[in-house]
Amino acid sequence: MKNPFRTGDLKIFETKVTEEKLASFESGMVHPVYSTFALGKDVEWACRLFVLEMKETGEEGVGTFLSVEHLYPAPLGSKIKISACLESVVDREVVCSWTAEANGHLIGKGKQIQKILDKARFDQLLQSLQAQL
């Protein structure tokens, strides 16, 4: 694992609220706004942008924590800007805080943690777990 970053460095991810990102379940549409689930997924990606530059050959990042405080709605078509801020890197743990904005409003904030692991060892664990099913 390498770390070319400093505490406070930012990664920005921009996306748009599409039909697939609306709040809906198997029973149908709940609200025609950016779902908390989609926000969480997009936040995971924004924070992973750090890990993509940190992991080396034979390593992979896995999410271990995500908090999402969804503060304000963003309707279909809204442009979303997620800012991931590197809080710390301790051993192989990468901690980010994040904020999301749309239409002039802070729509969400929280924290995300990933660990950078040896890919072969992680794959072995997954195979072992799969064999138990």
TIMISE-223111 format. One line per 2 residues: number of its first residue (from 1); their letters; for each residue y, z, x of N, C-alpha, C. Coordinates in Angstrom, 3 decimals. Layout:
<rs>
NUM = A = Y/Z/X/Y/Z/X/Y/Z/X  ...
</rs>
This chain:
<rs>
1 = MK = -1.175/0.000/0.845/0.000/0.000/0.000/1.236/0.000/0.889  2.177/-0.820/0.501/3.459/-0.830/1.207/4.549/-0.432/0.209
3 = NP = 5.662/0.043/0.734/6.768/0.424/-0.144/8.092/-0.058/0.442  8.551/-1.235/0.004/9.825/-1.745/0.489/11.028/-1.204/-0.289
5 = FR = 10.813/-0.263/-1.198/11.851/0.195/-2.118/12.392/1.567/-1.750  13.544/1.884/-2.356/14.157/3.202/-2.227/14.309/3.801/-3.626
7 = TG = 14.327/5.102/-3.694/14.589/5.774/-4.955/15.894/5.231/-5.540  15.859/4.922/-6.823/17.033/4.384/-7.497/17.061/2.875/-7.611
9 = DL = 16.157/2.193/-6.903/16.087/0.732/-7.024/15.715/0.349/-8.451  16.221/-0.811/-8.880/16.005/-1.279/-10.249/15.233/-2.581/-10.291
11 = KI = 14.451/-2.733/-11.337/13.832/-4.007/-11.721/14.256/-4.253/-13.163  14.643/-5.477/-13.449/15.097/-5.851/-14.782/14.112/-6.851/-15.377
13 = FE = 13.713/-6.602/-16.618/12.858/-7.532/-17.355/13.560/-7.849/-18.666  13.733/-9.140/-18.923/14.357/-9.564/-20.169/13.345/-10.313/-21.016
15 = TK = 13.379/-10.043/-22.300/12.458/-10.662/-23.239/13.175/-10.830/-24.574  12.478/-11.353/-25.530/13.048/-11.596/-26.849/12.081/-11.065/-27.900
17 = VT = 12.605/-10.546/-28.996/11.753/-10.074/-30.088/11.250/-11.301/-30.846  9.950/-11.546/-30.722/9.292/-12.652/-31.406/8.429/-12.099/-32.534
19 = EE = 7.861/-12.984/-33.326/7.000/-12.563/-34.452/5.880/-11.630/-33.986  5.287/-11.940/-32.821/4.165/-11.128/-32.322/4.591/-9.714/-31.955
21 = KL = 5.889/-9.493/-31.737/6.377/-8.187/-31.311/6.918/-7.340/-32.462  6.782/-7.822/-33.676/7.274/-7.081/-34.837/6.325/-5.951/-35.217
23 = AS = 6.866/-4.948/-35.875/6.085/-3.778/-36.284/5.144/-4.154/-37.427  3.882/-4.333/-37.088/2.881/-4.648/-38.106/1.531/-4.087/-37.680
25 = FE = 0.698/-3.887/-38.680/-0.660/-3.396/-38.458/-1.611/-4.295/-39.224  -2.888/-3.939/-39.239/-3.882/-4.732/-39.960/-3.512/-4.905/-41.432
27 = SG = -2.807/-3.921/-41.972/-2.430/-3.973/-43.386/-1.201/-4.851/-43.641  -0.545/-5.309/-42.590/0.601/-6.194/-42.749/1.858/-5.684/-42.083
29 = MV = 2.959/-6.362/-42.365/4.253/-6.055/-41.780/4.762/-4.705/-42.280  5.239/-3.901/-41.344/5.853/-2.625/-41.691/7.365/-2.813/-41.771
31 = HP = 7.928/-3.334/-40.681/9.366/-3.625/-40.602/9.540/-4.877/-39.744  10.501/-5.722/-40.051/10.712/-6.917/-39.236/11.587/-6.612/-38.010
33 = VY = 11.152/-5.607/-37.208/11.870/-5.199/-35.999/10.874/-5.021/-34.856  11.402/-4.964/-33.651/10.641/-4.740/-32.415/9.808/-3.475/-32.576
35 = ST = 8.518/-3.615/-32.427/7.639/-2.462/-32.613/7.652/-1.553/-31.392  7.358/-0.291/-31.621/7.251/0.660/-30.523/6.127/0.244/-29.585
37 = FA = 5.035/-0.270/-30.159/3.912/-0.746/-29.349/4.355/-1.873/-28.413  5.077/-2.865/-28.941/5.542/-3.991/-28.116/6.536/-3.515/-27.060
39 = LG = 7.402/-2.578/-27.427/8.336/-2.011/-26.459/7.556/-1.355/-25.324  6.543/-0.577/-25.658/5.721/0.067/-24.635/5.057/-0.933/-23.708
41 = KD = 4.525/-1.996/-24.285/3.877/-3.033/-23.467/4.885/-3.691/-22.528  6.066/-4.006/-23.044/7.087/-4.639/-22.212/7.591/-3.692/-21.124
43 = VE = 7.689/-2.405/-21.434/8.076/-1.404/-20.439/7.031/-1.328/-19.332  5.755/-1.340/-19.714/4.684/-1.320/-18.700/4.869/-2.478/-17.727
45 = WA = 5.193/-3.654/-18.257/5.394/-4.825/-17.396/6.619/-4.639/-16.503  7.722/-4.169/-17.066/8.950/-3.990/-16.284/8.704/-3.051/-15.105
47 = CR = 8.004/-1.965/-15.334/7.721/-1.010/-14.266/6.682/-1.557/-13.290  5.770/-2.372/-13.792/4.749/-2.976/-12.921/5.368/-3.925/-11.899
49 = LF = 6.561/-4.423/-12.168/7.213/-5.319/-11.215/7.363/-4.656/-9.845  7.522/-3.333/-9.802/7.533/-2.626/-8.516/6.155/-2.693/-7.866
51 = VL = 5.126/-2.386/-8.661/3.755/-2.318/-8.136/3.313/-3.667/-7.576  3.720/-4.748/-8.224/3.321/-6.079/-7.744/3.777/-6.324/-6.313
53 = EM = 4.892/-5.735/-5.917/5.380/-5.895/-4.544/4.864/-4.811/-3.612  4.241/-3.780/-4.160/3.744/-2.667/-3.347/2.264/-2.806/-3.011
55 = KE = 1.491/-3.303/-3.970/0.043/-3.356/-3.746/-0.281/-4.434/-2.717  -1.301/-4.160/-1.947/-1.758/-5.104/-0.929/-3.094/-5.691/-1.356
57 = TG = -3.575/-6.644/-0.598/-4.866/-7.252/-0.890/-5.916/-6.152/-1.011  -6.713/-6.216/-2.058/-7.750/-5.219/-2.274/-7.274/-3.997/-3.040
59 = EE = -6.030/-4.030/-3.510/-5.501/-2.913/-4.280/-5.074/-3.394/-5.661  -4.991/-2.449/-6.591/-4.518/-2.761/-7.943/-3.791/-1.538/-8.488
61 = GV = -2.838/-1.786/-9.366/-2.117/-0.706/-10.020/-2.694/-0.464/-11.404  -2.797/0.812/-11.773/-3.244/1.171/-13.111/-2.255/2.168/-13.709
63 = GT = -1.934/1.968/-14.971/-1.033/2.877/-15.654/-1.719/4.192/-15.940  -0.977/5.291/-15.738/-1.537/6.614/-16.007/-0.689/7.423/-16.985
65 = FL = 0.533/6.961/-17.257/1.412/7.706/-18.163/2.477/6.773/-18.699  2.805/6.953/-19.985/3.902/6.208/-20.587/4.520/7.065/-21.680
67 = SV = 5.838/7.291/-21.587/6.555/7.923/-22.694/7.556/6.919/-23.237  7.633/6.864/-24.560/8.538/5.930/-25.233/9.319/6.698/-26.288
69 = EH = 10.611/6.782/-26.074/11.494/7.322/-27.098/12.228/6.118/-27.690  11.786/5.713/-28.874/12.327/4.516/-29.533/13.517/4.961/-30.377
71 = LY = 14.728/4.556/-29.973/15.955/5.123/-30.512/16.668/4.290/-31.568  16.465/2.968/-31.547/17.284/2.098/-32.399/16.522/0.805/-32.656
73 = PA = 16.652/0.220/-33.845/15.898/-1.001/-34.147/16.501/-2.250/-33.492  15.635/-3.204/-33.223/16.043/-4.518/-32.720/15.323/-5.563/-33.570
75 = PL = 16.059/-6.318/-34.393/15.419/-7.282/-35.292/14.906/-8.530/-34.579  14.126/-9.289/-35.312/13.583/-10.565/-34.836/14.698/-11.382/-34.203
77 = GS = 14.420/-11.934/-33.026/15.377/-12.776/-32.318/16.249/-12.033/-31.326  16.228/-10.702/-31.354/17.047/-9.918/-30.422/16.628/-10.155/-28.982
79 = KI = 17.611/-10.184/-28.099/17.343/-10.245/-26.661/17.260/-8.814/-26.150  16.174/-8.521/-25.452/15.895/-7.179/-24.951/16.051/-7.170/-23.434
81 = KI = 16.711/-6.148/-22.923/16.847/-5.957/-21.479/16.266/-4.599/-21.127  15.209/-4.614/-20.328/14.564/-3.376/-19.895/14.888/-3.176/-18.419
83 = SA = 15.449/-2.012/-18.114/15.786/-1.648/-16.737/14.832/-0.554/-16.284  14.012/-0.863/-15.279/13.086/0.114/-14.705/13.711/0.636/-13.415
85 = CL = 13.765/1.949/-13.279/14.361/2.590/-12.109/13.279/3.368/-11.360  13.138/3.081/-10.082/12.144/3.775/-9.269/12.605/5.207/-9.021
87 = ES = 11.831/6.152/-9.550/12.158/7.575/-9.398/11.537/8.166/-8.141  10.256/7.836/-7.907/9.585/8.386/-6.725/8.298/7.621/-6.442
89 = VV = 7.876/7.718/-5.192/6.569/7.236/-4.766/5.983/8.360/-3.917  4.926/8.975/-4.444/4.266/10.059/-3.742/2.799/9.695/-3.619
91 = DR = 2.316/9.656/-2.388/0.970/9.168/-2.112/0.860/7.769/-2.710  0.041/7.595/-3.717/-0.144/6.271/-4.329/0.384/6.235/-5.763
93 = EV = 1.195/7.210/-6.125/1.730/7.308/-7.479/3.171/6.790/-7.515  3.416/5.836/-8.427/4.720/5.195/-8.569/5.311/5.637/-9.908
95 = VC = 6.429/6.356/-9.850/7.055/6.918/-11.043/8.371/6.185/-11.314  8.507/5.697/-12.548/9.729/5.006/-12.966/10.285/5.644/-14.233
97 = SW = 11.600/5.671/-14.338/12.250/5.923/-15.616/12.711/4.558/-16.105  12.968/4.440/-17.393/13.371/3.139/-17.922/14.296/3.301/-19.116
99 = TA = 15.091/2.268/-19.347/15.905/2.162/-20.548/15.772/0.745/-21.081  15.940/0.603/-22.382/15.920/-0.717/-23.021/17.167/-0.855/-23.882
101 = EA = 17.785/-2.038/-23.803/19.005/-2.306/-24.560/18.841/-3.593/-25.354  19.527/-3.641/-26.502/19.572/-4.860/-27.324/20.793/-4.777/-28.226
103 = NG = 21.467/-5.884/-28.378/22.576/-5.984/-29.335/23.623/-4.891/-29.152  23.889/-4.535/-27.883/24.908/-3.532/-27.595/24.478/-2.098/-27.800
105 = HL = 23.180/-1.862/-28.026/22.669/-0.518/-28.277/21.579/-0.151/-27.275  21.528/1.116/-26.930/20.387/1.669/-26.215/19.286/1.822/-27.253
107 = IG = 18.190/1.068/-27.098/17.142/1.113/-28.125/15.942/1.959/-27.718  15.844/2.286/-26.422/14.719/3.095/-25.994/14.899/3.611/-24.585
109 = KG = 14.127/4.666/-24.284/14.127/5.224/-22.928/12.833/5.990/-22.733  12.509/6.243/-21.478/11.303/7.003/-21.198/10.920/6.985/-19.744
111 = KQ = 9.634/7.183/-19.518/9.079/7.297/-18.172/7.739/6.567/-18.129  7.399/6.042/-16.966/6.122/5.351/-16.793/5.601/5.661/-15.399
113 = IQ = 4.284/5.871/-15.291/3.656/6.169/-13.999/2.462/5.241/-13.808  2.344/4.724/-12.585/1.175/3.944/-12.195/0.645/4.487/-10.877
115 = KI = -0.644/4.300/-10.665/-1.258/4.632/-9.384/-1.799/3.351/-8.776  -1.654/3.237/-7.494/-2.196/2.086/-6.776/-3.525/2.524/-6.170
117 = LD = -4.588/1.829/-6.585/-5.957/2.200/-6.216/-6.642/1.095/-5.440  -7.722/1.486/-4.763/-8.598/0.508/-4.135/-9.322/-0.256/-5.246
119 = KA = -9.125/-1.566/-5.297/-9.673/-2.381/-6.388/-11.195/-2.341/-6.443  -11.873/-2.403/-5.307/-13.338/-2.399/-5.286/-13.882/-1.095/-5.870
121 = RF = -13.289/0.027/-5.505/-13.737/1.321/-6.038/-13.485/1.418/-7.535  -12.336/0.902/-7.974/-12.019/0.924/-9.399/-12.981/0.022/-10.178
123 = DQ = -13.280/-1.149/-9.629/-14.238/-2.059/-10.271/-15.617/-1.416/-10.379  -16.029/-0.673/-9.340/-17.319/0.030/-9.382/-17.323/1.067/-10.503
125 = LL = -16.226/1.786/-10.639/-16.119/2.775/-11.711/-16.241/2.101/-13.069  -15.546/0.984/-13.251/-15.614/0.267/-14.528/-17.032/-0.228/-14.808
127 = QS = -17.720/-0.744/-13.792/-19.100/-1.197/-13.970/-20.004/-0.043/-14.360  -19.809/1.101/-13.738/-20.601/2.293/-14.059/-20.350/2.728/-15.512
129 = LQ = -19.122/2.713/-15.914/-18.789/3.088/-17.295/-19.363/2.080/-18.289  -19.282/0.807/-17.950/-19.823/-0.240/-18.822/-21.333/-0.084/-18.971
131 = AQ = -22.007/0.271/-17.895/-23.457/0.458/-17.919/-23.866/1.618/-18.826  -22.985/2.561/-19.024/-23.275/3.717/-19.868/-23.171/3.408/-21.355
133 = L = -22.584/2.278/-21.698/-22.409/1.924/-23.116/-23.690/1.437/-23.756
</rs>
